[in-house]
Structure formats: structure tokens, C-alpha cells
């Protein structure tokens, strides 16, 4: 047994469990000790006794060669927005500081069914509604690479916990880049799966007890290696017994060599330009791919950036109104009716989108379907599309503006590239590729056709090997 094992990726830790090099209980205690010593404030709720009982049960299963799940005995953490039976779930909100669910979120239940040992909950801004991870209950989560920089949000606690080796993997969630931006800022792998593959029931928000969720939110895994994400994806797409689901998922993969891949690169766009170091990272990756013999093509993208963002914002504000109380909704409607036709202020835009008619939403949904068709056609020519993950590396903690080189930009431009696919539902993977001169991670985003999640993971593993050889 060695404490160095917790520095290894999840698939290596699982291999050590299977070979009896270490017990689940011992591996759990190593992680708990590291959490105790950590100063990044990523893991905010624990139940060590329950976790040790689950680890002991995994050890007993292995000792008698019983049925073992994909993740049997592996300690992991869960974002605090996903409900965990018997373990406090607050979604970073003071109103939920005493909320202890009696039922797991569906995605959490799937992980438990596959033997995962849940050792704690990771931090998130209140109700997942910020691009910084800070809240009145638990405070701010610090970036393990530089505590003066943000971890992003809303899955900032999960990304920081994985990056700081407090956990081999975490289950986060992504609606508007909430998983991918923190993965990029913390230098870990983060997968937003194809929408609908992983159920979102039990994610807060919506409120505890709701059976439905946003039509854009998707739970997804974070880890330190593409192979780890593949293992978690297998667990997350295997229904738990309580679901009584007759189907099973068999996602395609791709074992072609790099030189046989058709890779499109959308390196920049005037509607969300990137800084010099991000542009250089994309250029370095492109050079490595070309040198390896890949079929690489620069592209302006399959859709118009500005039009896609406008539609995303319309659909985002629509889905956010589901839990608005009647009094607030009536007030917003009255305020929207009083707006001048030529009022294009941010407040006016938000009011109009939050009070749009069902007819307007139906037309927007039709436009979304047409955009999906544009993406589908694009992927008949290319296997994957590589884009920036964000315009810059991690920005200063607490900052409400974004600076791209010398230009001041909207705070929300941080998730511009991620939100190309948020309303479309395509699998999107953030892959760390390099570091800035200041030691902050820079990642890229890889996008694929629907259900090409495993193709993205296979490509990411080849990219990692390529970049090592290109250094």
C-alpha cells in the first residue's frame, strides 16, 4: 500500500483494487486523509462512517468473488447539486442547508449500483447559478494551480477536487458550460454526455422532489484520464434495478489511428475571440495532428456563432422559468409589457425572454432542430470538431469581467464556446493540452455527433499521447 496510489488516475486505482494490492477501505482512508489536509475547499459535506461501510461491503464482495460493478470499491465524490440518499445536498443554497434526501438522483443511483463508494459532496455556487464557485454556506473553492484564480462554475468543486487528487473522479453537471469551464480552468478531463444518456432527475435545481429537469442540463463525469471517463460513462449509462429499464446502451467507439481521422478545427471566431496563449495552444495541437498524419481542416464552424448564441440564450431563459412562483412571474410579465419597443438593454432582453409565449418557444425549438440538422450534416464530413474550451485560462477569483489580452469582454463570454452545444445536446469533451506561462491549464473542447461519446474519449487519449511526443 502506498499513498502515491491516490495520485494515479481512477483506472489505475481500480486495477490495484482488483489485484488486491490495496483494499477499498484503505484506499478510501488515503483519500479522506488527503481531503483533511487540503486547503482548496472542494469537498464540503462528508459522512465518513457511511463511506467506510460501503468500502467494507466492496471488500467483502471482492473477498468472496461476488458480483462486482464497473466501479466496485472506488471512492468518488458527487457535486452538491445531485441528491444523495442520507447525505446532505444543498446545491450551495442556504434554504437547503439541512436538506438530507431519502432518495439518490438517478445518476447517483447508477454509480452506487456499479459499486462506487461515495465519500463526499463537492462545492457549487448557490443553485449552480454562477461561473465562480462560492456560496454563503461553504465559501469559495480555490484553484489548485493558483488560489488567486477561479475554478469556474458551477462544477468548480468537482473539478478542483479531481485536480487536487482529493478524488479520482466526480459526478458534475452541465447546463451552460457548468462542467466544461471548470474542467478547463482546473486542467482535468470533463465530459458532457449526449443529452438524454444520463438522467437528470434529482438534480437541484429543479427543486427537491421534482421529477422533471431542464431540457438542457446533463450530469457528466470529471477525471484525470480519458479512460476514467469511459469507465464512469459505462456506469452512468447502465440503469439501476429500480429503473426497471429494459434497454441497454451500446455506444460506438473508434479504434482508427490518428492519420485516418478527419478532424475539423474551429480555432477562433470574431464573436468570441480567444487570447494569444489559447490561440497558440490550438495551433500547437494542429501542428501535432498534421505531423502525425491526421486529415486536419480549418473551418468557420457548422453554424453561425452569433445566431447559435442568440438561440441558446432564448432557450436558457425559457427553461429557467419553470419554478418561478406565480407572483414573480406576474410581475415580470407586467414589467415586460411596459418595455419600450426600442429598449435593447440587458434587463429588457432578459424580461422578454423570460416572458416569451409558448408559440415563441415552439419556434425556437424548431430552430434548434434545424441547427441539429446542420451539425449532423457537418459530421458526415468530419469525425470530430476541435474548438477552444474558453477564450482564456482561469480568470481572477471573484472577477465579474473577462479580459482577452487587452480587450474587456462580457463575463459570460467564458462559456461562449461551450454553449455552442449546450442547447443542441451533442457530446462535448474538455481535454487539457498545455499550461500558460503563469502555470494555468489550457484545454480544448472536442465535439462529436450524437452518441459519439466514446469516439471523443478515444480521440482524447490519442491526443494526449501526441502532445507528449510533440513536447
Phi, psi and omega in degrees: 000135180217142179293341178296340183298327182288350174277349181276158177292169186300319184293331176287319177298320178296321179296322178293324176295316183293327180274002181066021175295331181210152176268160177298321180297318179294318180295320177300312182297325175299317180291319180298321177297320181291323176297317178303322185274350186284149177246006185277350178058052180262321181262117191248344177220134180222157167220085187299324181296314179296321179295320179293325175296318179294320178295319179298319178297321178296319178297321179292320177300315182293323182296325180260014178054040179281177179300127181243139177278176183299326184247024192304118177087358183278123176286133177219170174242165183229136176302141187289001175268351181256125187293139179231122183300126178078000181233127186312135176229113186249341190051031177071011186254136181298327180297339183249019187296341179248015184282114176242104184294153173258006181214140176287147162304150184303319181294322178294319179300323179294319178295317178298318181299332179267014170092004180296141177259112184274115186255357178169174180247144184250153194289152178208151172296160184306124180055026176063028191248048173201162176263005166245148178259097183203141178203162183293337181286312191239351181083196187268144169269137185261146178287124181298339180274332180195108185295349177274356182252155181288156170265357185081185179197160012261353179271045182289320177300312177303313183295318180294321180296320178292316182295326181273007179061032173278339181208147177284340182197160180216153172258112177253198177210157186217121170244304181238055181082012188297335178263320187286322179296312176297324177300316179296312183292333183257356175075038177235172177272135179220126184248122164268106183292165172310131184300132180099342178293321183244120184293147182254002179299134184095006175266132181247122000284153015293172183296155174308136179098341179289142178267338179259168177217179177302148178281011177233344184284140182218119170294148180199159185268154170234142181198183183256006181205142178303326180296328177294317179297324178297318178296314180293324177298320176300316180293318184287342179254012175254111184301142173283157183306323183296341181285339181050045184264126183280342186268162174228148183264132176232088184282139179292154173234184184211114181255017179293150176289163184303321184292348178260001180273141175259105188246121174263144178234120175254089194277337183197164178204138182298339180276351176201062186295155184250163181279176187297318183290325176292317178299320179294323178297317177296321180293318178298318179297318180297318179297319179296320180293316180296317179298329179280354176095009180290152175275102187248137180224128171286140182217148172281002179099157183280346181223161175286127185300310185295317180295321179295319179293321178299316180293319178303313182296321179298313181290326179297312181292329178294312183290336181285347184271358188302323185256010178295133180288162187298321182295315179295316180299319179295320179295320179295320180296317178297318180294323180294324181292337181272354181293144172285146182301329184266008180281108181248021180294158177305320179299315181296319180298314180296317179300317181295320182288325180286343180243019180298154180283162176299324177300317179298317179295320179299320178293322177295321178294325174295319177297322176299318179298322179291322176296321177301320178296321177298316178297318180299317178297320179302319183278005166278342179260331184232152177278317179215160173240131177255129177228169168299152172278327180197166181292335184216174166286183186305134180271168179302143179300134177083350182294142177251013174229160178242129175248121178252103193056241183264001186263131175274131184230171178300139176306324186277355174295344178304326184254014182303313182291321179296324187279004168298331184245355186299320181269351181267331175088017181282149175295134185219129187235128173267130183236122176290135183237331183197186179232152175284173177298337179269003177085021177260143183291149169233129178242173171236164176251133175247128183243142178225176177292164179307136178069014176267028183304315182287332175297316179300318181294322178294318178297319181299321180294322177291322178297319180299317179293321180298313183293326176297318182285341184271348182295000000 
